[in-house]
Amino acid sequence: MNKHTCFILIFLFGGLNILFGQTKVGGLVKSTSGETVPFANVIFENSSEGITTNESGEFYLQSDQDYEAIVVSFIGYKTLRVPLESSVNLDMEIVLEEEAAALDEVVIYRGKTSKKNNPAIDILRKVWENRRKNGVNAFQQYSYKEYEKLQFDLNTLDSSVIRNPVFNGMEFIFDYTDTNRVTGKTYLPVFINESVTRVYGDNEMDKKKEVLLGNKNSGFNENRNLIDAVKDIYDDYDIYKPYIKFFDKSFVNPVSTTGIESYNYILSDSSYIDNKWCYNIIYYPRRENELTFRGNFWVNDTTWAVKKINLETSRDANINWVKQVYIEQEYEVMNDSIFLITRDFFMADFGLNKKKDSKGIYAKRTLLFDDYEFDNEKPESFYQQEVYNPQSYVYDRTDDFWETNRMESLNKDEKGIYVMLDTLTRTRAFKRAYNVATLLESGYFDFDGWDLGPMYSTFGFNEVEGVRVRLGARTYFGQNDPWRIEGYGAYGFRDDKFKYGISGKLMLDYKSRLIIAGGNRRDVEQLGASLTNTTDVLGRSLASSALLNVGDNDKLSSINLSTFSVSVDPVKNLSLRFGINYREINPASEGFSLAYYTDEARTEVDTEINQTELSTILTFTPGRKLSGYGVEPDVVNEEDFPTFFLNYSLGVREIFNSDFDYKKLQFFYNQPLLIGGFGRSNLSMEAGKTFDPVPLALLSVVPGNQTYFAIYNTFPTLDFYEFVTDSYVSAHFDHNFNGRFLSRIPLLRELNLRELVGVSVVWGDLSEESRMLDASGLMLQAPDDDPYYEYSFGIGNIFKVLQIEAYFRGNYFENPDARSFAIIADFGFHF
């Protein structure tokens, strides 16, 4: 199960009120005039455990301790002590009485607070002046122990859920329900994972190493990708940074200097925390629909260090499938310049919509930090990361190990989760639901040891095959399979021909990821849909089978491709592959030609290419995180790391009676960019050169796109084969503003739309020698006078799954049948 499978379970469960814990309170805070009081402070008496009411004046607060009263306060109202009649007090209605002032010498602000003469902002400026360094960055070397508890829960359970046929055979699980301490909703745990890690770092060498000491979970040992995916969502512990990043988005940090333009601040209270007098500051957004938080933080009155903070997103924050995110952090101040984080709690409430009572899933992650050590130097070799180290023993630790290394004991309900979930994963009913979720996410029907699919490529259409039907399958015993066989068969009803593809991979060594692979494919394909070479036997671009096309898609080819390769990872995230492939290429479309001259007099012509190619490919993906160690591991952080690709190919005539000798060099670079509060960008660049004359089928075609759907790194206003090169340089830049501007327009604000812009450019040349070889009859043209460019504007997040972009051609309007405009749609699940 990967990160999306978990979210799909929301659909299946459609989304019990058995309550545990010591003290639970919830309700509504109003004024004497009947208006709700948002952002009021609600705290257990004689404690620092508290929360602020939301935009509607609602609150829920829970503690493992017994308390007799809560204290409710807000600037402009009299502080109210509310006795608690029992350990559970829900649906409370608390009325605050207005008064002239709440604190001595405090100016009262309502609505948007002023930046002048505001004591809260005065305190905030003191925080900026005395900004601390994160302790791990203040020393040459550091190490610490980290305990992590990760949990998934189904939430908002009621009688309709219990009676749902989905749970037939799983009724026993409802004995394990509880209420969430942040939202007050009833939830059912469905997954728990604990781990203990020792983290080492050297700031001088900019090196970091994590050593897993122990891991324990609830029967999902084969699903490390789910665990790793949630870990990757949020990993930012420095409260003084301008932005806090999760779900590929940058939220404005209320404690940083960037926050003053996005938040209102109010000095609310003061109290002792860890025997130090602290001020409590409430903050909330100035505008709706922006990537901001609401909550409060405590600041020490002498060191001006933040001791404790909670951050909660509002329901109108522009994040898909996430109703709420809640973060708590606690710190220890070592001295006047350094702070250390001691506790970090992150919770995301996933749901199909943001209605208060809609059902969904909680993802909760608790991190505790302890046993800090500094300036203990280790050699550089210590930080050398292994390509893979299975460490199987860390998954089989004894109960004594966990009793010693847990920094926070499990409560009685969490201990019961292990028993319940290990039983649940063995029930037929749960396996059925799990398999349906896997099907929706991956597109494969799961059988015992093999999968059928992917179902999303079952039907296609092109002018050669007409309606195309495809059926595929693969072996699949688990995430860490050391070998895999995959194949498909396809049939076109217009050409009445059968096509197929089959491939296999075998891992010979786990630690170096030494893999041999090979396969064969006979199919119809749109060549030139990508500049960078690919020898993926089962790969097929959408350009080859899109149901809708612009103009005539009449330049398809028949290809018989056989490949064999050996790959190895000499170091982590660096892959080296040596391969050989043999291609037979023929035109498949009527009237389309790939012909070339075979003699210097240009009197003899051949229409088929038989070509053997040797390749050496280097791929470097620094920062990439993989889950699993099989032949096909899952990438956890797909949109977070750069990719460098270098390919040197050698065409050899002497092998398998090949037609041409040539040398080709290609480079590709892709870089995702998260630009603070301005959204997310992606930059990619490609360059290549073929050093010897080759015919059309072996040239580098600038990839056009005659479909109505997005195809990566293509030019939507170009037709297929409009530009052909043997030397080229191209670049694509796309930016998503994440609704930064549309969220400020009242009529559009509620739609959570996102602004998209982009520009693409390519320059290329075609040598006279390659032109002289060509006998296809096509007008071979390269963008050699001026670089060809196009630009785009679009709207994303339409109905949460659709984006539409308009592309405009920038030049070369004189080309025959040149298209000056294109509309492209793209579908997908994005946060």
RONUVO-38251 format. One record per residue (C-alpha): x, y, z; residue in three letters. Coordinates in steps of 0.02 Angstrom, whole numbers, plus 50000, padded with zeros to 5 digits. Each point is the difference from the previous one (the first is absolute). Layout:
<dokols>
XYZALA
...
</dokols>
This chain:
<dokols>
500005000050000MET
500725016949954ASN
499475017150061LYS
498555001449877HIS
499294982750043THR
499685006250175CYS
498995014849937PHE
498984988949883ILE
499444989950151LEU
498975015450044ILE
498864995949854PHE
499804982050054LEU
499555002950180PHE
498775013849952GLY
500345008350125GLY
499094982350613LEU
500065012150117ASN
500984991250138ILE
501015013150093LEU
501644998150091PHE
501235012050081GLY
499955010750156GLN
499285017249958THR
499095005349841LYS
499145016649968VAL
499235007449845GLY
498725012749947GLY
499715017949941LEU
500605016850068VAL
498805014849976LYS
499845017850057SER
498535007150099THR
499345006949835SER
499904982549928GLY
501485001549880GLU
501284986149997THR
501755004150063VAL
501344993349883PRO
501814997550059PHE
499555000550185ALA
501224991350117ASN
499344984250086VAL
501194992250127ILE
499894987250139PHE
500145009050166GLU
501765001050073ASN
500814992749844SER
500705004949831SER
498904987449910GLU
498835010049891GLY
499345004449830ILE
499185014649908THR
498244999649933THR
499834998849811ASN
499245012849882GLU
498264994650058SER
500405001250186GLY
500064981050020GLU
501284990550102PHE
500474982750060TYR
501324996350130LEU
500584983650075GLN
501294995050130SER
500594984050083ASP
499975009550166GLN
498505003350112ASP
499465018350005TYR
498605008450095GLU
499795015649893ALA
500465009049840ILE
500445018349981VAL
499365009649848VAL
500715017049954SER
500145012249858PHE
500525018149984ILE
498495011150032GLY
499084987250107TYR
500044995450184LYS
500964984050034THR
498794986150046LEU
500324984650107ARG
498834985749952VAL
499874985350124PRO
499924982749921LEU
498594989150065GLU
500784983849938SER
501514993449904SER
499045001849836VAL
499165016849965ASN
499485002149819LEU
498795011849912ASP
500395013750127MET
499405017849965GLU
501135012850083ILE
499505018450004VAL
501355013250025LEU
499595017150070GLU
500805015049916GLU
501115012250096GLU
501025015449959ALA
501734991850016ALA
500694983050040ALA
501815003450046LEU
500835015350073ASP
500665011949869GLU
499384989149858VAL
499155008149852VAL
498514989649940ILE
499854996149814TYR
498564991549911ARG
500064993349823GLY
501645004449916LYS
501235005450133THR
501125015049981SER
501884998249979LYS
500275015450108LYS
499825000750189ASN
499584981550005ASN
500864991250147PRO
499884983249913ALA
501015006449853ILE
501215008550119ASP
500324983050078ILE
500154992249827LEU
501345012649953ARG
500964994850157LYS
499884982049938VAL
500745005149832TRP
501405009950082GLU
500464985150111ASN
499694986749869ARG
500794983550048ARG
500924987549894LYS
499384982349995ASN
501214991050115GLY
500484986849873VAL
500605013949883ASN
500965009650132ALA
501364986950027PHE
501284992149886GLN
499314982650033GLN
498434993650084TYR
499014984350038SER
498354996250085TYR
498744986250025LYS
498325001649913GLU
498434990250046TYR
498585000249874GLU
498214994050016LYS
498975000049840LEU
498144996150001GLN
498564999649875PHE
498195000850057ASP
498294999549918LEU
499035014750073ASN
498245006750026THR
499284982850033LEU
498144998350035ASP
498654986749997SER
499865000849810SER
501824995049988VAL
499804985550120ILE
498544993249897ARG
500935002249835ASN
500184983449908PRO
501835004349969VAL
500334995250182PHE
499134983149996ASN
501204988150083GLY
500975014150084MET
498755005550133GLU
501244996550141PHE
501045015249950ILE
498715012250070PHE
500514994950176ASP
501585010149971TYR
499275017149957THR
500575016050086ASP
499795018949985THR
501305011549923ASN
500735012450124ARG
500095013949869VAL
498334998549910THR
498924990150120GLY
499484988049861LYS
499804981550030THR
501334989949911TYR
500554982149970LEU
501874996149988PRO
500454990149844VAL
501905001350001PHE
501405003450124ILE
501885000249979ASN
501385003750125GLU
501835002949965SER
501575005150094VAL
501425008149904THR
501715007050042ARG
500375015449894VAL
501785006049967TYR
500545015849910GLY
501545010049954ASP
499665018249952ASN
501775003049937GLU
499874985849873MET
498125002649976ASP
499704981650035LYS
498584991050089LYS
499724981850042LYS
498514991250079GLU
500214983150082VAL
498384990650030LEU
500094991350169LEU
498284992350004GLY
498344999549908ASN
498334992550047LYS
498325001149915ASN
498284992449988SER
500174986749868GLY
500475011049852PHE
501824994749990ASN
499874998449811GLU
499375017749981ASN
501465011050047ARG
499525012049860ASN
498475005750099LEU
501095003650152ILE
501355008649900ASP
498745010549903ALA
499235007350158VAL
501725003450072LYS
500405010049845ASP
498445011050011ILE
500715010750138TYR
501785001350066ASP
500315017950054ASP
500435003650181TYR
500705017849995ASP
498645011750059ILE
501005015449949TYR
500024996249814LYS
498905011049888PRO
498944985349941TYR
499444983150065ILE
499894987449859LYS
498874984949979PHE
498924992649861PHE
501195008549877ASP
499405017050061LYS
500785014050101SER
498965006750145PHE
500435017050072VAL
500844997850169ASN
499135011150131PRO
501605001950103VAL
501095005649855SER
500195017449928THR
498934994949850THR
498514997150114GLY
499645018350040ILE
499215002749829GLU
498894984650013SER
499434999150182TYR
499165010050137ASN
500824998550172TYR
499235002350172ILE
500844999050171LEU
498834988550093SER
500744993450162ASP
501554996950104SER
500494985250109SER
501414989050062TYR
500634986049884ILE
501424989250069ASP
500255012950138ASN
500235014049874LYS
498805014549978TRP
499315000349824CYS
498835010649895TYR
498634992049896ASN
499665007449828ILE
498494995349895ILE
500165001749812TYR
498774997549857TYR
499995003649812PRO
499645017249929ARG
499234992449843ARG
499084984149953GLU
500554985949885ASN
501855003350021GLU
501324987650061LEU
499975005950180THR
499654993550176PHE
499085005250156ARG
500514996150178GLY
501095006850138ASN
501794999350064PHE
500885003150165TRP
501555011350012VAL
501175001050150ASN
500075017650074ASP
501915000850018THR
500794989249864THR
498615004149875TRP
500064981949942ALA
498454990949940VAL
499644986150125LYS
498434992549926LYS
498915002549846ILE
498504992449915ASN
499545003049819LEU
498344995449921GLU
499455002649821THR
498245006449966SER
498754990249896ARG
500135012849860ASP
501884997349976ALA
500354995649818ASN
500494981750025ILE
499064986049914ASN
499374984950097TRP
500615007550165VAL
498735007450118LYS
501225005250134GLN
501824999350049VAL
500515001950181TYR
501795001850065ILE
500685001350177GLU
501815003550043GLN
500925001550166GLU
501785006250025TYR
501395000250125GLU
501085015650004VAL
501814994850032MET
500695017550021ASN
499765017849937ASP
500294995049818SER
499514981849974ILE
498374990350009PHE
499644981549979LEU
498364992349950ILE
499394986850122THR
498284995549932ARG
499135001849831ASP
498224994249966PHE
499245000649825PHE
498224995149954MET
499145000949831ALA
498134997149982ASP
499684992849826PHE
498265000149924GLY
499075000849836LEU
499325017150047ASN
500225012850139LYS
498294998550078LYS
500094998950189LYS
499154983050014ASP
500774991749847SER
500924983850028LYS
501834997649965GLY
501704994450065ILE
501195007350129TYR
501874998849971ALA
500895003550164LYS
501875000950027ARG
500815002850169THR
501885003250011LEU
500985000950163LEU
501835005450009PHE
501234996150139ASP
501784995150043ASP
500835014349905TYR
501904999449979GLU
501105013049916PHE
501755002049924ASP
500374981449991ASN
500964999449836GLU
499894984749887LYS
500944996249838PRO
499195003949833GLU
499884981449962SER
498774998250145PHE
498735010449904TYR
500154990249839GLN
498234993649969GLN
499804982249944GLU
498974997149844VAL
498954988050101TYR
500184991850171ASN
498524989050047PRO
500334999950190GLN
498714986450025SER
500394998650186TYR
499315017550037VAL
498254993849955TYR
500064986250130ASP
500425009350160ARG
499414993150169THR
498745008250116ASP
501455004550116ASP
500795010349861PHE
498415010049976TRP
499725002750186GLU
501775007150010THR
500015010549842ASN
498255007349995ARG
500065018050056MET
498125000050022GLU
499054984950064SER
498554993249898LEU
498315002650081ASN
498854985150026LYS
499075003449838ASP
501595000949896GLU
500604983550073LYS
498354992149948GLY
500235006449821ILE
501374987249968TYR
498874985650048VAL
498525006749902MET
500945004349841LEU
500964983749991ASP
498324991250008THR
499195012149877LEU
501304997549863THR
499614981449999ARG
498125002049972THR
499274997349827ARG
498935015650011ALA
501515011350030PHE
500984991749860LYS
498555003349881ARG
499965018550044ALA
501895001149990TYR
500024992049828ASN
498695012249933VAL
501005014850064ALA
501584993049920THR
499084997849835LEU
499405018149998LEU
501745006650041GLU
501124988849893SER
498814994149864GLY
500414981750032TYR
498844985950054PHE
500944990650137ASP
500054981049990PHE
501094987650095ASP
501755003549935GLY
499515009949846TRP
499025015549948ASP
498875003349852LEU
500095017349921GLY
500255014449996PRO
498165002649965MET
500245018349952TYR
500854995049836SER
498714987049948THR
499265010749860PHE
500835011749874GLY
499815006649825PHE
501115005249854ASN
499775001249812GLU
500984984149963VAL
499244988250129GLU
498315008450020GLY
499284994550166VAL
501374991350099ARG
499734987750143VAL
501444995750117ARG
500164987350141LEU
501554998950109GLY
500654990650152ALA
501504999350115ARG
500694989150138THR
499815007850172TYR
500364991050163PHE
500425015650099GLY
500855016850000GLN
501734992350014ASN
499914987449858ASP
501764995449938PRO
499324996349826TRP
498525005249895ARG
499264994749834ILE
498785011649913GLU
499114999549834GLY
498495004949897TYR
499054995449844GLY
499035012449891ALA
498874999149850TYR
499505013449875GLY
498304998049917PHE
500465010449847ARG
501664992149953ASP
499444982950066ASP
501714996850078LYS
500594993350167PHE
501385009250096LYS
500944995350156TYR
501365004750122GLY
500914989850133ILE
501405004350119SER
500904992750150GLY
501145006350137LYS
501104990550122LEU
500975007350147MET
501664991150026LEU
500625010350148ASP
498965010450120TYR
501385010850072LYS
500595006749831SER
498324997949913ARG
500814989649863LEU
498564996349880ILE
499914991549831ILE
498495003549889ALA
499394996049827GLY
498464999249890GLY
499185001249830ASN
498595010849931ARG
499094999949833ARG
498765014249989ASP
499425015849912VAL
500715016050072GLU
500125018749975GLN
501885002649990LEU
500705016950049GLY
498865002450151ALA
501545003050108SER
501715007449966LEU
500924989150125THR
500294982149945ASN
499004986350085THR
500184981249981THR
498574995550116ASP
499254984649920VAL
498285003150073LEU
500015019049987GLY
498705008049886ARG
499645018649989SER
498235006750006LEU
500405007349829ALA
499884982349929SER
498234996350058SER
499085015850055ALA
498134998849970LEU
499945018049936LEU
501255008649884ASN
500265016749914VAL
500084997749812GLY
500634984049919ASP
501094988950106ASN
500704991549845ASP
501854997550038LYS
500024984050105LEU
501354986649989SER
500094981350029SER
501424995250116ILE
500794983650050ASN
501115003950150LEU
501114987750095SER
501045005550149THR
501224993450129PHE
500835010150138SER
501044998850158VAL
499835013650131SER
500875003450164VAL
499975013750133ASP
501825003650050PRO
499385012450132VAL
498285004750064LYS
498885008249868ASN
501334998249864LEU
499564987149869SER
501114993749859LEU
499204989649861ARG
500814991249853PHE
498824994149865GLY
499804993449825ILE
498435001549895ASN
499494994949826TYR
498605009049906ARG
499064996349841GLU
499005015549950ILE
498735001349859ASN
498685013149958PRO
498294994350060ALA
498915014349934SER
499454999749818GLU
500925013749903GLY
501315002450137PHE
501814995949956SER
501634997550094LEU
500974996549840ALA
501845004149980TYR
501304998849861TYR
501224985550012THR
501275005849870ASP
500995015949970GLU
499155002749833ALA
498325000750091ARG
499214987649880THR
499644985450117GLU
498755001250144VAL
499574989550153ASP
498445002350105THR
500474989450152GLU
501265003950136ILE
500944985750084ASN
501085007450136GLN
501074993550142THR
500455012450135GLU
501144998950151LEU
499675012250141SER
500795005850161THR
498775009550111ILE
500415009450160LEU
498555005850110THR
500275010350158PHE
498535004450114THR
500715008550157PRO
498765000550142GLY
498864986649927ARG
499174988950130LYS
499524982249956LEU
498844988250091SER
500414981749985GLY
501514991349927TYR
499284989249860GLY
500295001949813VAL
498655013449993GLU
500045010350161PRO
498765014150027ASP
500615018049996VAL
499385008950156VAL
500375018249955ASN
499665000249813GLU
499925019049984GLU
501385005150119ASP
501694995349925PHE
501005004849845PRO
500394987549862THR
501584999549894PHE
500044988349850PHE
501464997149882LEU
499934987649856ASN
501394995449879TYR
499354989049859SER
500984991149866LEU
499194993449841GLY
500974984849938VAL
499794992949823ARG
501004984250035GLU
498754992850126ILE
498414991249935PHE
500235007249826ASN
499615017650061SER
499835014349874ASP
500975014750076PHE
501525005050101ASP
499755015550106TYR
500355007950168LYS
498685009250101LYS
500175009950162LEU
498485005850101GLN
499815009450163PHE
498415003150101PHE
499755010250160TYR
498415002350101ASN
499845011050154GLN
498425002550107PRO
499995016850089LEU
498965005150151LEU
500025019050001ILE
499425004950173GLY
498255007449999GLY
499995002149811PHE
499644981849958GLY
500904985949913ARG
501034999749840SER
500824986849893ASN
501475002949883LEU
500644987249878SER
501375001349869MET
500564988149863GLU
501455000149878ALA
500604987449874GLY
501064997249846LYS
500154986049873THR
501785000749931PHE
499714990449837ASP
498685000749862PRO
498474989250035VAL
498274998349918PRO
498375007250063LEU
499574985350114ALA
501615002650099LEU
499985019250008LEU
499425010250151SER
498235005949963VAL
499425015150100VAL
498514992350092PRO
498365007849947GLY
498334995850078ASN
498464997749891GLN
498934993650144THR
498915009950120TYR
500924992950150PHE
501625004650088ALA
501554990249948ILE
501585003750097TYR
501265011949916ASN
499095001349834THR
499515015549900PHE
498085000249984PRO
499965012449854THR
501184989349895LEU
499444985649889ASP
500944983649999PHE
501585001249890TYR
499805018949976GLU
501815002350058PHE
501374987049980VAL
501795002050065THR
501644991250030ASP
500605013550123SER
498825008350123TYR
499805009550163VAL
498295001950084SER
499295006550163ALA
498294999550084HIS
499485010850148PHE
498324998150087ASP
499365008950154HIS
498484997050111ASN
499575015150110PHE
498914988950112ASN
498575012649997GLY
501025014550069ARG
499045012849898PHE
498324991749965LEU
499764996950186SER
499875018950025ARG
498545002049880ILE
498374997950100PRO
498964991749864LEU
501374987449957LEU
500704997250174ARG
498904985150045GLU
500484990449841LEU
501824998150056ASN
500625002149821LEU
501865001349962ARG
500895010749872GLU
501194991549877LEU
501295007649883VAL
501354992449892GLY
501245002749860VAL
500924987649889SER
501415003149877VAL
501044989349883VAL
501445003249880TRP
500604986749879GLY
501014996849845ASP
500004986749866LEU
501634996249909SER
500095000049811GLU
500634982050004GLU
498424994050089SER
498925009949880ARG
500844991549853MET
499584982850070LEU
498145003650013ASP
498824993249868ALA
498395001150101SER
499245014449902GLY
499695009850160LEU
500595018050011MET
501344998050133LEU
500175016450095GLN
500975004450157ALA
499745015550111PRO
501725006449955ASP
499655018149950ASP
499235004750167ASP
499564989150149PRO
498194994349991TYR
498995004750152TYR
498244999150069GLU
499205005950162TYR
498484995050100SER
498725006150126PHE
498814988750093GLY
498884996350146ILE
500314985050111GLY
499054990950137ASN
498345000449907ILE
498894988050098PHE
501634995550089LYS
500564988349859VAL
500075010049838LEU
501125013549929GLN
499795008649832ILE
501365009949914GLU
500005010849845ALA
501624999449898TYR
500535013549877PHE
501294998149862ARG
501345013550006GLY
500754999049824ASN
500184989749840TYR
498235004249950PHE
500524997849818GLU
500174981150018ASN
498704990449898PRO
498394997150102ASP
500825008350152ALA
498895000050154ARG
500075016250099SER
498954994050147PHE
499674983950097ALA
498944994950149ILE
500714986350111ILE
499174991150147ALA
500804990050138ASP
499224989250136PHE
500744994750165GLY
499884999650189PHE
501025014250074HIS
500045008150171PHE
</dokols>
